[in-house]
Amino acid sequence: MVEKVKYALGYCRRSSLKQKGNHSIEFQKEIIEIHAKHMGYVIVGFIIDDAVSAFRNPASKRKGMQQLYHLVLNDKASAVFFYDETRIDRSIVTFVNEIYKPLIQHKPNIKFYSTSSSQEWDPFTIDIQFKLLNASYESVTKSQRTIDNQKVLVNQDKRPGSRTPFGLKKIPSSENQYETFVEDENADIVRFIYFLYSWGYSIQRIADTLDKKVPAPGGQLWHKNTVEGILKRSIYLGDNVWGEYNKYQDDLFEKKPIYTPVIVPELHELVEQAKGLEKKHGQFSTPYTFRSIAYCENCKVQLKTRDDGPKKTKAKRKYQNYICPNCKQKAELSAIHAAVNQVFTKHWAISLSKMEQIGLNKLKEMEKILEKELDKLNTSYELLKYNESMIPSLELKSSINKHIVQVKEKLNDKRKAISATQKQITNLIEDKRALRLTLHLSLSNSFDKLTGVEKRMIALTFIEKVIINMKTMKVDIDFRLHPFIELENKVGQLTEINNIKMDA
């Protein structure tokens, strides 16, 4: 009688691309295949989580583990093999609760094996529970050691071990000064990336543009993740990126600027504004410059856009229209744009001169609002500390203490957010270039010469609504009172009625 072939899946994981030896993917595969064969199984495929931390990512959040779960549910294998407990979990319970138990419930005959034992893997035995506990303890210990080392280095104004950011050069510490960073020959490329993004160009478009001009960090091609990373790094603003461990003041950390900024405040503000506008209105790369801000004068509703041309022909003429969803009136893109551009150019300079002073006043108003809100939070925090000091005299103090800790954490999170926003506003007030928005105003007299992406960025930045009479093409433009709309929204969210609640 021919013995039935038993199929199994192998699961491999490593935390980083640098891991070698027993934790390398190749080594895990080899050992799993040998062990599976010994147990009478054939490995039909390997599921891999590469460069994925099991300490920071629960089992059900890892893509490889998700794939493994669904394959087993769909009867693609009758067993799962892995190298050891450190590969499946570093938090003791997530693999057991999120993967093992649900699979056993749906597929009672599924079996799990570790290459460290010839017995079926059972997480409820003392031996396996000890191994899971040991795997977690090992990760927690490593993490704490790393954090402690980072604290020591940052308190010395040193940057913990990591690659020097693109566009900067490290100046090692000496007897007379701490370690610092200065610009290198690539700093202008960093500024160029911020400049392009501030004008609405997508991260992918920036990467493609750079590929034609300059080598990427490490000499490779530019990837969108590289560009995105540069746009996120606070070190280019002069901040110590590891600064959350640098300085504490009544439990409220403050980042300490220790590097000369590569990116000036107004350029950073324009980039943050571009991110907010893209999230709210969609991509800038569209032929419809005034999409989402164009309205029908008669119906008071937002105009829709539609391409009415034949899709499978190569006709030169494009039938692109703005359409009112209510009265069904439509107008060609070119007619709408010509009418709006004419009015926009005529009133552009006058509206911007007013906007500059209004913008300054609005920034000062927001600064006062945040200062008042922070004072309220500080008062609440002091009251909370007083209540905490009274806990020892109360019964059920552990339960009360738990809630106080939760509220303190939420209070501090909000205080940190407000402090960061205050710093942002202060920089804008002190730097007059930010108020003048020189990157945009420098081209204020040549709107028609801008690219489509640039025109849309200008329109979304300075226009609240474009109101169009769909019959006569008469256009009215409601300019924004000031250009800091996204920042004003942020301040509004931070100063909403107390939203700090204790968990039940």
C-alpha positions in Angstrom: 0.0 0.0 0.0 1.4 3.4 -1.1 1.7 5.8 1.9 -0.1 9.1 1.4 2.2 12.1 1.0 1.8 14.6 3.8 2.2 18.2 2.8 3.5 21.0 5.1 4.4 24.7 5.0 7.6 26.2 6.4 7.6 29.5 8.2 10.8 31.6 8.4 11.4 35.1 9.8 14.4 37.3 10.5 14.2 40.7 12.2 16.7 42.5 9.9 18.6 41.9 6.7 21.8 41.8 8.8 20.9 38.7 10.6 23.1 35.7 9.8 23.9 32.3 11.2 20.9 30.5 12.8 18.6 33.3 12.0 19.3 33.6 8.3 16.5 32.6 6.0 18.6 30.1 4.1 19.7 28.3 7.3 16.1 28.1 8.6 14.8 26.7 5.3 17.5 24.0 5.3 16.9 22.9 8.9 13.1 22.9 8.4 13.3 20.8 5.3 15.5 18.2 7.0 13.2 18.0 10.0 10.1 17.8 7.9 11.5 14.9 6.0 12.4 13.2 9.2 8.8 13.6 10.4 7.4 12.3 7.1 6.3 15.6 5.5 7.1 17.3 2.3 7.5 21.1 2.4 5.4 22.5 -0.4 6.3 26.1 0.2 7.9 28.6 2.5 6.2 31.6 4.0 8.7 34.3 4.9 8.6 37.5 7.0 11.8 39.1 6.0 13.2 42.1 8.0 10.1 42.0 10.3 10.3 42.4 14.0 8.2 39.9 16.1 8.7 42.2 19.1 7.1 45.2 17.5 4.6 43.4 15.2 2.0 41.0 16.6 1.7 37.7 14.7 -1.6 38.6 13.0 -0.1 41.9 11.7 2.8 40.2 9.9 2.1 39.7 6.2 3.8 36.3 6.1 1.9 35.0 9.0 -1.4 36.3 7.5 -0.5 34.4 4.3 0.3 31.2 6.3 -3.1 31.5 8.2 -5.1 31.7 5.0 -3.2 28.9 3.3 -3.8 26.5 6.2 -7.5 27.5 6.3 -7.8 26.6 2.6 -6.3 23.1 3.2 -3.0 23.8 1.4 -1.1 21.9 4.1 -1.7 19.6 7.1 1.3 20.8 9.1 3.4 23.9 9.8 7.1 23.8 10.6 9.3 26.7 12.0 12.8 26.9 13.3 12.2 27.8 16.9 9.9 29.9 19.2 11.9 33.1 18.6 10.9 33.0 14.9 7.1 32.9 15.6 6.8 35.3 18.5 8.6 37.6 20.8 5.6 38.7 22.9 4.6 35.3 24.4 1.0 35.2 23.4 0.2 36.8 20.0 1.0 33.7 17.9 -0.9 31.4 20.2 -3.9 33.6 20.5 -4.1 35.1 17.0 -2.9 32.2 14.8 -2.6 28.9 16.7 -5.9 28.8 18.5 -8.1 30.0 15.6 -6.5 27.5 13.2 -6.9 24.6 15.7 -10.6 25.7 16.1 -11.2 25.6 12.3 -8.8 22.8 11.5 -8.5 20.4 14.4 -6.1 18.1 12.6 -3.5 20.7 11.7 -0.2 20.1 13.4 2.7 22.4 14.3 6.4 21.5 14.7 9.5 23.2 15.9 12.8 21.9 14.6 14.1 21.7 18.1 11.8 18.8 19.0 10.4 15.6 17.3 7.2 16.0 19.3 4.2 17.9 18.0 4.4 21.6 19.2 2.0 22.3 22.0 2.0 25.8 23.5 0.3 24.7 26.7 3.1 22.5 27.9 5.4 23.9 30.5 8.5 23.4 28.3 7.0 25.4 25.4 5.7 28.2 27.6 9.1 28.6 29.1 10.6 28.9 25.6 8.1 31.5 24.6 8.7 33.4 27.8 12.5 33.2 27.2 12.1 34.5 23.7 10.1 37.5 24.9 12.5 38.2 27.8 15.5 38.2 25.3 13.8 40.8 23.1 12.7 43.1 26.0 16.3 43.0 27.4 17.8 43.9 24.1 15.3 46.7 23.6 16.0 48.2 27.0 19.7 48.0 26.5 19.4 49.9 23.2 17.1 52.6 24.7 19.5 53.0 27.7 22.5 53.4 25.3 20.5 55.9 23.2 19.7 58.0 26.3 23.4 58.2 27.3 24.5 59.2 23.8 21.8 61.8 23.2 22.5 63.4 26.6 26.0 63.9 25.3 24.6 65.5 22.2 25.7 62.5 20.2 23.6 60.8 17.6 23.2 57.0 18.4 24.7 54.6 16.0 23.1 54.9 12.6 23.9 56.0 9.1 24.7 59.7 8.6 21.7 61.3 6.9 22.0 62.2 3.2 23.2 65.7 2.7 25.0 65.9 6.0 28.6 65.2 7.2 29.4 64.2 10.7 31.9 66.2 12.7 33.2 63.9 15.5 33.3 65.0 19.1 36.5 66.5 20.5 37.6 68.0 23.8 36.2 71.4 22.8 32.8 70.4 21.2 30.2 67.7 21.0 29.6 65.7 17.9 27.6 67.6 15.3 26.6 67.6 11.6 27.2 70.1 8.8 26.0 70.3 5.2 27.9 68.3 2.6 27.7 68.6 -1.3 24.3 66.8 -1.3 22.5 69.3 0.9 21.2 71.2 -2.1 19.6 68.0 -3.3 17.7 67.7 0.0 16.5 71.3 -0.5 15.6 70.6 -4.1 13.4 67.6 -2.9 11.6 69.9 -0.4 11.2 72.6 -3.1 9.7 70.3 -5.7 7.3 68.7 -3.1 6.2 72.2 -1.9 5.1 72.9 -5.5 2.9 69.8 -5.6 5.2 67.3 -7.4 4.6 63.7 -6.2 7.2 61.7 -4.4 7.4 59.3 -7.4 7.9 62.2 -9.9 10.7 63.6 -7.7 12.4 60.2 -7.6 12.2 59.9 -11.4 13.5 63.4 -11.8 16.5 62.8 -9.5 17.3 59.5 -11.3 18.1 61.5 -14.4 20.3 64.0 -12.6 22.1 62.6 -9.5 23.0 59.3 -7.9 20.9 58.2 -4.9 22.3 57.6 -1.4 24.6 54.6 -1.7 25.0 55.1 -5.4 21.7 53.3 -6.3 18.6 54.5 -8.1 16.3 56.8 -6.3 13.3 55.1 -4.7 10.1 56.8 -3.6 10.8 55.5 0.0 14.1 57.3 0.0 12.5 60.6 -1.0 9.7 60.1 1.5 12.2 59.4 4.2 14.1 62.6 3.5 10.8 64.6 3.7 10.1 63.2 7.2 13.5 63.6 8.9 13.5 66.3 11.5 17.3 66.5 11.6 17.1 68.6 8.4 15.3 71.2 10.5 18.1 71.3 13.0 16.3 69.0 15.5 18.0 66.1 17.4 16.0 63.3 15.9 16.7 61.2 19.0 15.7 64.1 21.2 12.7 62.5 22.9 15.3 61.2 25.4 17.3 64.4 25.5 15.6 66.8 27.8 12.7 66.5 30.3 10.9 69.3 32.0 8.2 68.1 34.4 7.7 64.9 32.3 7.3 67.0 29.1 10.2 66.3 26.7 11.5 69.1 24.5 13.6 68.5 21.4 16.8 70.5 21.5 18.0 71.9 18.2 21.7 71.1 18.0 22.3 71.1 14.2 22.4 73.9 11.7 19.1 73.5 9.7 19.3 72.4 6.1 15.6 73.3 5.6 14.4 76.7 6.7 11.0 77.0 8.5 9.0 78.5 5.6 10.0 75.7 3.2 9.1 73.0 5.8 5.8 74.7 6.4 5.0 74.7 2.6 5.9 71.0 2.5 3.6 70.2 5.5 0.9 72.3 3.8 1.3 70.4 0.5 0.8 67.1 2.4 -2.4 68.4 4.0 -3.7 69.7 0.7 -3.0 66.4 -1.1 -4.7 64.5 1.6 -7.8 66.7 1.5 -8.1 67.4 -2.3 -6.3 64.5 -3.9 -3.4 64.4 -6.3 -2.0 67.6 -7.8 -1.2 65.8 -11.1 -4.5 66.2 -12.9 -5.6 68.3 -15.9 -8.4 69.7 -13.8 -6.6 72.5 -12.0 -9.7 73.6 -10.0 -11.2 70.2 -9.2 -12.8 70.2 -5.7 -12.9 74.0 -5.4 -15.0 74.9 -8.5 -18.7 75.5 -7.8 -21.8 76.1 -10.0 -23.1 79.7 -9.3 -26.7 78.7 -9.9 -26.9 75.5 -7.9 -24.2 76.2 -5.2 -22.8 72.7 -5.6 -19.3 71.5 -6.3 -18.6 70.8 -10.0 -17.6 67.2 -11.0 -15.1 66.4 -13.8 -15.4 63.9 -16.6 -13.5 62.8 -19.7 -16.1 62.3 -22.5 -13.7 61.5 -25.3 -13.5 58.0 -26.8 -11.2 55.9 -24.7 -9.8 53.6 -27.4 -8.8 56.1 -30.0 -5.7 58.2 -30.3 -7.6 61.4 -31.2 -5.7 64.6 -30.4 -8.7 66.4 -29.1 -9.6 65.6 -25.5 -13.2 66.1 -24.4 -12.6 67.1 -20.8 -15.4 68.8 -19.0 -16.5 70.3 -15.7 -20.1 69.3 -15.0 -22.7 70.4 -12.4 -24.3 67.3 -10.9 -27.5 69.2 -10.2 -28.4 71.2 -13.3 -26.3 69.0 -15.6 -24.7 72.1 -17.3 -21.2 71.4 -18.5 -18.3 73.4 -19.9 -15.0 72.4 -21.5 -11.9 72.4 -19.4 -10.2 74.9 -21.6 -13.0 77.4 -21.4 -13.2 77.2 -17.6 -9.5 77.5 -17.1 -9.2 80.5 -19.5 -12.0 82.3 -17.6 -10.6 81.5 -14.1 -7.0 82.3 -15.1 -8.0 85.7 -16.4 -9.8 86.7 -13.1 -7.1 85.1 -11.0 -4.2 87.0 -12.6 -6.1 90.2 -12.3 -6.8 90.0 -8.6 -3.8 87.9 -7.5 -1.4 90.6 -6.3 -4.0 92.6 -4.4 -5.4 89.6 -2.6 -1.9 88.4 -1.6 -0.9 91.8 -0.1 -3.9 91.7 2.2 -3.3 88.0 2.9 0.2 88.7 4.2 -1.0 91.0 7.1 -4.0 88.8 7.9 -1.7 85.8 7.9 0.6 87.4 10.5 -2.4 88.4 12.7 -3.8 84.8 12.4 -0.5 83.3 13.5 -0.3 85.5 16.5 -3.9 84.6 17.4 -3.2 80.9 17.1 -0.1 81.4 19.3 -2.3 82.9 22.0 -4.9 80.2 21.8 -2.3 77.5 22.2 -0.6 79.3 25.1 -4.0 79.4 26.9 -4.7 75.8 26.2 -1.3 74.7 27.4 -1.8 76.7 30.6 -5.1 74.8 31.2 -3.4 71.4 30.6 -0.6 72.3 32.9 -3.1 73.2 35.6 -4.9 69.9 35.1 -1.5 68.1 35.3 -0.6 69.7 38.6 -4.0 68.8 40.0 -3.5 65.2 38.8 -0.2 65.1 40.6 -1.8 66.3 43.8 -4.5 63.6 43.5 -1.8 61.0 42.9 0.0 62.0 46.1 -3.2 61.2 48.0 -3.5 57.7 46.7 -1.7 56.0 49.6 -4.4 57.0 52.0 -7.2 55.5 49.8 -8.5 52.0 49.4 -8.4 50.3 46.0 -5.3 52.5 45.3 -4.0 50.2 42.5 -7.2 50.7 40.4 -7.2 54.5 40.9 -3.5 54.7 40.2 -4.0 52.8 36.9 -6.5 55.5 35.7 -4.2 58.3 36.8 -1.3 56.9 34.9 -3.5 56.7 31.8 -4.7 60.3 32.0 -1.1 61.5 32.7 0.1 59.8 29.5 -2.7 61.4 27.5 -2.2 64.8 29.0 1.5 64.6 28.2 0.8 63.5 24.6 -1.4 66.6 24.1 1.1 68.9 25.8 3.8 67.6 23.6 1.7 68.2 20.5 0.8 71.7 21.5 4.4 72.6 22.3 5.6 71.3 18.9 2.9 73.4 17.2 3.8 76.4 19.2 7.4 76.1 18.0 6.2 75.8 14.4 4.1 79.0 14.7 6.9 80.9 16.5 9.3 80.0 13.7 6.8 81.3 11.1 6.2 84.6 12.9 9.9 85.2 13.4 10.9 84.3 9.8 9.4 87.0 7.6 10.2 84.9 4.5 7.5 82.5 5.6 4.8 85.2 5.7 5.7 86.4 2.3 5.7 82.8 1.0 8.5 83.7 -1.4 8.5 80.4 -3.2 5.0 81.1 -4.5 5.1 84.9 -4.6 8.3 85.0 -6.7 6.2 83.7 -9.6 3.0 85.6 -8.9 3.2 87.5 -12.1 3.6 84.5 -14.4 0.7 82.2 -13.4 0.1 81.1 -17.0 3.7 79.9 -17.3 3.4 77.4 -14.4 3.0 73.7 -15.1 -0.4 72.1 -14.4 0.9 70.7 -11.1 2.2 74.1 -10.0 -1.1 75.9 -11.0 -3.1 73.4 -8.9 -0.8 73.9 -5.9 -1.2 77.7 -6.1 -5.0 77.4 -6.6 -5.5 75.1 -3.6 -3.2 77.2 -1.4 -4.8 80.6 -2.1 -8.4 79.9 -3.3 -11.3 78.9 -1.1 -13.9 78.7 -4.0 -14.1 79.3 -7.7 -17.8 80.2 -8.5 -18.7 79.8 -12.1 -21.7 80.7 -14.2 -21.9 77.7 -16.5 -23.7 79.6 -19.2 -21.8 82.9 -19.4 -18.5 81.7 -18.0 -18.5 84.6 -15.5 -16.1 83.8 -12.7 -15.9 85.0 -9.1 -13.0 83.9 -6.9 -13.2 83.7 -3.1 -9.6 84.0 -2.0 -8.5 82.6 1.3 -8.1 85.1 4.1 -4.7 83.6 4.9 -2.6 80.7 3.7 -2.3 78.8 7.0 -5.6 76.9 6.7 -4.1 73.5 7.5 -2.2 74.9 10.5 -5.4 76.6 11.7 -7.3 73.2 11.4 -4.5 71.6 13.4 -4.8 74.2 16.2 -8.5 73.7 16.2 -8.1 69.9 16.7 -5.6 70.5 19.6 -7.9 72.9 21.4 -11.2 71.0 21.1 -13.2 70.5 24.3 -11.3 68.2 26.7 -11.1 64.8 24.9 -8.9 63.2 27.5 -10.8 60.3 28.9 -9.8 57.4 31.2 -10.2 53.8 29.8 -12.7 51.7 31.6 
